[in-house]
Amino acid sequence: MDAGEREGLTTEERQRLRELERENRKLRQEREILKAAAAFFAQETNGTR
């Protein structure tokens, strides 16, 4: 555990940042999948496929 004597982020803050970056990456991937699915179903509904 850090004593808070160094500049920058604490160990806990760095860990939380990594967790948030991982979650952000996952959410972006999920959003892209949902966009692709929505486009697919929109084409199906319009009879384009």
BADRENNU-403457 format. One record per residue: x, y, z of N, C-alpha, C in turn. Coordinates in steps of 0.05 Angstrom, whole numbers, plus 5000, padded with zeros to 4 digits. Example, Ala and Ser with C-alpha at 12.3 -4.5 7.8 and 13.67 -1.06 7.14 Angstrom:
<sites>
526448865156524649105156526449345156525749555142527349795143525850015157
</sites>
This chain:
<sites>
501749765000500050005000501850255000500950454986502550704984502150875009504351025015504151215037503351485028502951515002502051774991504251974988506751884986508952074985509952124956509051964937509851994909507852154894508752284873506852424855505352224838502952304829501452124811499351974827498451754814496351594825497351404846495551344865496251134885495850864872496750664886496350384876493450324872491750404891488950364889487750504865488550754861487550914838488350784811490850684810491750554785490150304780489650154801488049904799485249974789484050174801481350254794481250354765483350504757483450594729483650364710485250164716485449924699482649784697481349764720478649634720476749794702476750054705474950224689475550214659478150204653478950184625478049914613478349704629477449434620474349434616472949554634470049564632469249734608470649954604470050134581470449984555472649834553473249674529470949474524470149334545467949134542465349264533464649494545462249634538462249734509464649824500464849914472464449674453465549444460465249204443462249124443460949134466458149054467456449254451457149504452455649704437455949654407458349584398458749524370457149284361457049084378455448844372452448914370451549084388448649164388448049334363449949504355449549674331449349494306451049294305451049104282448448944282447548854305445048704307442648884299442649134308440449314301440449364271442749394259442849434230441849184216442648954225441748704213438748674214437548724238434648694241433148914226434349144223433049364208432849274179434949154168434849054141432748834138432648654157430648444157427848554157427348754173424748874175423949024149425849144136425349294111425249104088425848854091425748664069428148684051430248814059432548854043434148594040433948424059435448174058433847954046
</sites>
